[in-house]
Amino acid sequence: MQRIKLTYIAVALLLLAACRKEYRDVPLIGAPLATVYPQHFNKHEAGNVSLTITNKNTGEQFKIVSDANGRVVVPDMISGNYIVEAFKMVSAEEALELTGVNIPFPVNATKLVTIKNGMAEEEIPVNGTNPQPLVFKEIYYTGSRTPANGTYFSDQFYEIYNNTDQIIYADSLCIANTGGNAGNVPTARTWGFKPDQDYVYLQNVWMIPGNGTEHPIQPGQSIIIAQDGINHKTDPLGNSNSPVNLGLGVADWESYVPRADNRDLDADVPNLEAIYLGSVGFDWLTGVFGPGMVIFKHKEVKNLPLVTEPGNTSTAQYMQLPVKYVYDAVDCLANPTAISFKRIPNALDAGFKSCSGSYVSESLRRKVARTENGRRILQDLNNSSIDFETVKPPLVRW
């Protein structure tokens, strides 16, 4: 018996040694990458860009910086799929060279790259826009659970913040959501508009009414847009487990959907103006697995073109908005590996952010970059992966 045990041990050690040798023999690859600016910039090569490269399966990370010509070979990589995140803060001097405007701004990229032996140089196209005055401060889309463990989504809200030292008027500000799957089903169809990085495609669009100077937002202050403007904690039609009060005096606007059956009750909170509702039933429900959210201003918003999604047999139409009109956009996806389902162009949001699930009373909250004279300046690097954190519970005007 002792001899048999020793034989088993010897065989096990041989197998272990073979496994270790096999692991050691996995070929290591030098992955050639090139960081580049978009075509409308005055230079192609994007030099000195910081790269974070994450193995999608193991989570192992590598950090490296491209050279002055935007090129880099990442050493000692194994074959596989990697998420490449790029970031650079363009100086005022370089911004003048690139765009003709001497205002510093961030450029970003997030790209899924397959690294393999003999691969050609992979371009990482970085993009960005100048900072805008209004940004999303908090996005609560996940909804909550009722005492009976039912699902409740009517307490969704969006907080929009004046990130400047000047008064900004909310009149004619539009808030919208994109269509597209959030990645909760990995085999689902990805966003057909994704290759088009010059436009964002909107499923539902609402606007704050006003003559241009009716609704000032003071520096460091915000407005709240609710799906339903009630106190969700105490209202008989609400949910006692909801984390938020969005009633009169808290929410500034709500998305009321007029219907013949009065399914959406009109609360006391002022109503947004419906501009285009491509997919709304009795409520403006954005995806509880993760919506793409956009705020913008456009003088001819009602005349923007409507188009169908490439590769989709559905006749549903989406409003086509040029990227240059967008103030802020945030891509919310179902989980940290759902990069293939991005819907927001990289110039607006180079990354994405997720909560732990749906109906979990979690929200996305923008980080504070610094405080000046008592006014919080929120981080706005056009990359929600690093600009936002997932929090519970959501807070209104924290």
VOGU-3710 file (C-alpha; in Angstrom, 3 decimals, decimal comma):
1> mqrikltyia> 0,000/0,000/0,000  2,834/2,379/0,883  4,459/1,690/-2,508  1,167/2,482/-4,310  0,853/5,777/-2,415  4,383/6,732/-3,338  3,654/5,892/-6,972  0,568/8,163/-6,941  2,604/10,967/-5,399  5,327/10,587/-8,016
11> vallllaacr> 2,801/10,675/-10,860  1,133/13,748/-9,365  4,462/15,545/-9,099  5,273/14,700/-12,715  1,896/16,052/-13,866  2,378/19,213/-11,810  5,822/19,726/-13,291  4,403/19,217/-16,771  1,672/21,780/-16,102  4,201/24,272/-14,817
21> keyrdvplig> 6,410/23,697/-17,845  3,395/24,160/-20,117  2,550/27,450/-18,359  6,158/28,617/-18,679  6,151/27,744/-22,356  3,217/30,042/-23,216  4,811/32,429/-25,737  5,035/36,049/-24,658  4,173/38,650/-27,271  5,141/42,235/-27,891
31> aplatvypqh> 1,874/44,003/-28,789  2,353/47,023/-31,115  -0,128/49,854/-30,469  -0,492/53,358/-31,918  -2,488/56,165/-30,308  -4,018/58,506/-32,897  -6,205/61,620/-33,011  -9,462/61,791/-35,024  -9,474/63,036/-38,615  -10,848/66,487/-37,783
41> fnkheagnvs> -7,808/67,266/-35,612  -4,827/68,916/-37,298  -2,445/66,090/-36,363  -2,781/62,310/-36,612  -0,236/61,000/-34,099  -1,284/61,307/-30,447  1,917/61,246/-28,442  2,466/60,631/-24,732  -0,876/58,936/-24,093  -1,231/56,864/-20,907
51> ltitnkntge> -2,522/53,343/-21,560  -4,041/50,863/-19,130  -4,347/47,392/-20,651  -6,512/44,855/-18,819  -6,752/41,142/-19,589  -10,494/40,577/-19,954  -10,317/37,055/-18,493  -7,795/37,388/-15,660  -8,076/41,084/-14,776  -4,275/41,478/-14,926
61> qfkivsdang> -3,302/45,055/-15,791  -0,396/46,660/-17,601  0,346/50,398/-17,682  2,480/52,076/-20,319  2,815/55,424/-22,165  3,040/55,858/-25,926  6,057/57,739/-27,288  6,045/61,204/-28,854  4,819/59,691/-32,131  2,042/57,742/-30,457
71> rvvvpdmisg> 3,710/54,351/-30,800  4,433/51,725/-28,187  5,122/48,000/-28,046  3,680/46,439/-24,899  6,104/43,676/-23,867  5,531/40,253/-22,304  1,860/39,822/-23,189  0,054/36,515/-23,635  -2,537/35,989/-26,361  -6,087/36,980/-25,467
81> nyiveafkmv> -8,668/39,735/-25,354  -7,720/42,977/-23,612  -9,551/46,183/-22,751  -7,286/49,103/-23,671  -8,067/52,409/-21,939  -6,240/55,536/-23,092  -6,079/58,982/-21,496  -4,267/62,264/-22,050  -4,910/65,819/-20,906  -4,183/67,977/-23,936
91> saeealeltg> -2,425/71,201/-22,950  -3,665/74,603/-24,087  -0,664/74,893/-26,413  -1,312/71,550/-28,104  -5,066/72,219/-28,174  -4,377/75,348/-30,233  -2,341/73,256/-32,672  -4,971/70,513/-32,879  -8,218/72,471/-32,930  -7,381/76,172/-33,193
101> vnipfpvnat> -8,717/76,832/-29,677  -6,249/77,195/-26,791  -8,390/75,524/-24,110  -7,033/72,335/-22,499  -9,266/69,275/-22,727  -9,056/65,509/-22,116  -8,895/62,854/-24,817  -9,808/59,246/-24,100  -10,418/55,892/-25,673  -11,656/52,479/-24,628
111> klvtikngma> -11,191/49,643/-27,094  -11,375/45,852/-27,030  -8,185/44,497/-28,612  -7,250/40,910/-29,441  -3,538/40,405/-28,850  -1,937/37,531/-30,737  1,375/36,491/-32,207  2,228/38,327/-35,419  -0,490/40,943/-34,938  -0,354/44,132/-36,984
121> eeeipvngtn> -0,071/47,485/-35,235  -3,425/48,254/-33,581  -4,599/51,870/-33,648  -6,188/53,282/-30,489  -8,178/56,347/-31,636  -8,440/58,906/-28,829  -11,001/61,680/-28,970  -12,419/64,393/-26,764  -14,354/67,625/-26,521  -13,907/70,884/-24,663
131> pqplvfkeiy> -15,430/70,976/-21,153  -19,112/71,958/-21,094  -20,926/73,972/-18,390  -23,521/71,351/-17,392  -22,767/67,754/-16,420  -24,598/64,799/-14,972  -23,955/64,760/-11,243  -25,975/61,671/-10,306  -27,830/59,085/-12,389  -30,267/56,778/-10,612
141> ytgsrtpang> -31,610/54,220/-13,060  -31,581/50,854/-11,259  -34,890/51,202/-9,407  -35,764/49,554/-6,108  -37,494/46,563/-4,509  -40,888/46,759/-2,822  -41,594/45,262/0,631  -43,052/42,229/-1,193  -39,819/41,958/-3,253  -41,528/43,306/-6,353
151> tyfsdqfyei> -39,804/45,626/-8,813  -40,235/49,409/-8,844  -38,707/51,753/-11,415  -40,763/54,941/-11,131  -38,211/56,544/-8,783  -35,523/57,037/-11,448  -33,945/60,513/-11,466  -31,150/62,512/-13,100  -29,282/65,347/-11,412  -27,657/67,957/-13,669
161> ynntdqiiya> -25,002/70,255/-12,192  -23,587/73,671/-13,111  -19,857/72,937/-13,064  -18,816/76,550/-13,779  -18,471/79,811/-11,846  -21,204/81,507/-13,919  -24,996/81,330/-14,083  -26,155/78,825/-16,703  -29,755/78,759/-17,932  -31,571/75,439/-18,179
171> dslciantgg> -34,098/76,766/-20,700  -34,194/74,550/-23,821  -31,845/72,003/-22,258  -32,716/68,556/-23,590  -32,282/65,238/-21,803  -32,415/62,000/-23,740  -31,594/58,322/-23,696  -30,120/56,195/-26,448  -31,490/52,830/-27,439  -29,465/49,635/-27,527
181> nagnvptart> -28,860/46,683/-25,239  -26,873/47,230/-22,048  -25,036/43,890/-22,135  -27,027/42,034/-19,485  -27,481/39,304/-22,130  -23,980/38,696/-23,579  -25,342/37,186/-26,806  -27,688/40,103/-27,528  -27,223/42,308/-30,570  -24,815/45,214/-30,127
191> wgfkpdqdyv> -25,611/48,828/-31,061  -25,871/49,156/-34,837  -24,887/52,839/-34,725  -21,653/52,172/-32,815  -19,282/52,601/-35,806  -20,600/56,143/-36,355  -18,607/58,254/-33,905  -19,808/61,630/-35,239  -23,395/61,356/-34,019  -25,305/60,100/-31,008
201> ylqnvwmipg> -28,638/58,389/-31,657  -31,515/59,110/-29,293  -34,581/57,018/-28,521  -36,487/59,534/-26,380  -35,918/63,285/-26,069  -37,370/65,743/-23,522  -36,778/69,485/-23,165  -36,994/72,019/-20,348  -39,334/74,794/-21,556  -38,484/78,476/-21,170
211> ngtehpiqpg> -37,720/81,730/-22,975  -33,971/81,511/-22,438  -33,622/83,160/-19,019  -36,449/81,676/-16,933  -34,539/78,852/-15,254  -31,103/79,906/-13,976  -28,781/77,365/-12,381  -26,369/79,051/-10,003  -22,677/78,046/-9,945  -22,282/74,827/-7,978
221> qsiiiaqdgi> -26,040/74,157/-7,969  -28,110/71,546/-9,762  -31,545/70,631/-11,073  -33,391/67,334/-10,612  -35,311/65,604/-13,395  -37,602/62,823/-12,185  -39,388/60,084/-14,021  -42,323/60,654/-11,637  -42,378/63,738/-9,402  -43,730/62,293/-6,148
231> nhktdplgns> -42,366/61,388/-2,733  -41,768/57,757/-3,576  -41,237/56,871/0,084  -44,655/58,028/1,309  -47,001/58,372/-1,671  -49,722/55,658/-1,783  -48,709/54,976/-5,394  -45,018/54,840/-4,497  -42,777/52,318/-2,774  -42,032/52,565/0,928
241> nspvnlglgv> -38,642/50,953/0,246  -37,685/53,593/-2,312  -34,606/55,604/-1,314  -35,800/58,945/-2,732  -38,295/61,770/-2,382  -38,828/63,437/-5,769  -41,918/65,441/-4,903  -42,676/69,133/-5,304  -39,862/71,218/-3,847  -37,300/68,489/-4,544
251> adwesyvpra> -37,578/67,608/-8,241  -37,595/70,523/-10,663  -39,107/68,656/-13,613  -40,813/65,364/-14,369  -41,470/63,386/-17,546  -45,253/63,273/-17,829  -46,678/61,128/-20,651  -50,234/62,227/-21,595  -52,460/59,238/-22,387  -56,159/58,731/-23,014
261> dnrdldadvp> -56,292/56,212/-20,159  -54,461/58,586/-17,740  -52,044/55,759/-16,903  -49,320/58,296/-16,093  -50,713/60,559/-13,384  -49,674/64,210/-13,628  -47,911/65,114/-10,372  -47,482/68,690/-9,106  -43,874/68,900/-10,333  -43,605/70,905/-13,614
271> nleaiylgsv> -43,600/68,844/-16,795  -40,847/68,527/-19,354  -41,801/69,077/-22,969  -41,814/65,858/-24,988  -39,772/66,405/-28,170  -39,517/62,866/-29,524  -40,776/59,683/-27,851  -39,650/56,716/-29,888  -40,189/54,136/-27,164  -42,384/55,274/-24,284
281> gfdwltgvfg> -45,387/53,486/-22,812  -47,082/54,992/-19,790  -43,793/56,262/-18,319  -40,346/57,346/-19,450  -38,495/54,255/-18,287  -34,794/54,235/-19,095  -33,102/50,841/-18,972  -32,745/49,447/-15,448  -29,730/47,439/-16,671  -28,076/50,630/-17,895
291> pgmvifkhke> -29,132/53,489/-20,196  -27,061/55,760/-22,377  -27,868/59,263/-21,071  -27,320/62,550/-22,926  -27,933/66,253/-22,249  -27,659/68,828/-25,021  -28,985/72,016/-26,594  -29,962/72,423/-30,246  -31,952/75,339/-31,671  -33,681/73,117/-34,238
301> vknlplvtep> -34,117/70,014/-32,113  -37,575/69,270/-33,492  -36,148/69,170/-37,014  -33,303/66,738/-36,370  -33,435/63,730/-38,716  -34,902/60,377/-37,670  -33,148/57,216/-38,861  -33,445/53,452/-38,415  -30,703/51,383/-36,807  -28,285/49,637/-39,202
311> gntstaqymq> -28,482/45,853/-39,057  -31,840/45,896/-37,294  -35,048/44,858/-39,048  -37,096/47,009/-36,674  -38,713/50,135/-38,103  -38,014/52,047/-34,872  -36,412/55,429/-35,524  -33,800/57,354/-33,568  -33,040/61,055/-33,534  -29,612/61,772/-35,032
321> lpvkyvydav> -27,692/64,416/-33,060  -24,195/65,660/-34,005  -21,693/65,149/-31,196  -20,748/68,852/-31,121  -24,096/69,836/-29,548  -23,765/67,512/-26,555  -23,065/68,939/-23,100  -22,570/65,599/-21,373  -23,144/61,903/-22,027  -22,753/58,836/-19,832
331> dclanptais> -22,798/55,218/-20,987  -24,284/52,989/-18,279  -23,844/49,280/-19,013  -24,892/46,106/-17,222  -21,490/44,971/-15,927  -17,754/45,769/-16,131  -17,173/43,415/-19,089  -19,969/44,755/-21,344  -17,662/46,992/-23,399  -18,979/45,579/-26,702
341> fkripnalda> -22,377/47,145/-25,967  -21,204/50,765/-25,784  -23,591/53,238/-27,422  -22,062/56,659/-26,673  -19,277/57,904/-29,017  -15,811/57,902/-27,455  -15,452/61,680/-27,803  -18,308/62,069/-25,309  -17,645/59,096/-23,041  -14,580/56,984/-23,660
351> gfkscsgsyv> -15,598/54,507/-20,972  -18,696/53,222/-19,242  -19,963/52,537/-15,737  -22,230/49,921/-14,172  -24,133/49,143/-10,995  -24,278/45,704/-9,368  -27,667/44,846/-10,889  -31,217/46,071/-11,418  -33,664/47,110/-8,662  -30,776/47,439/-6,198
361> seslrrkvar> -31,238/51,132/-5,203  -27,792/52,035/-6,528  -26,828/55,083/-8,556  -23,826/56,490/-10,374  -22,334/59,609/-8,786  -19,721/61,893/-10,315  -16,543/62,350/-8,303  -15,432/65,711/-6,908  -12,193/66,908/-8,500  -11,563/69,808/-6,112
371> tengrrilqd> -13,236/72,617/-4,171  -12,712/76,316/-4,950  -14,112/78,966/-2,588  -16,640/76,469/-1,256  -17,824/75,411/-4,732  -17,316/71,797/-5,693  -15,862/71,237/-9,154  -16,827/67,814/-10,402  -14,431/65,600/-12,322  -15,147/65,704/-16,051
381> lnnssidfet> -12,596/63,778/-18,090  -15,174/62,469/-20,586  -14,652/58,946/-19,269  -17,351/57,615/-16,966  -15,137/54,660/-15,998  -13,055/57,067/-13,929  -15,399/60,058/-13,511  -18,143/58,160/-11,646  -18,484/55,823/-8,708  -21,305/53,416/-7,865
391> vkpplvrw> -23,072/54,354/-4,620  -25,955/53,237/-2,436  -28,322/54,811/-1,616  -28,764/57,551/-4,223  -28,783/61,065/-2,807  -30,628/64,063/-4,206  -28,524/67,267/-4,133  -25,863/65,846/-1,814
//
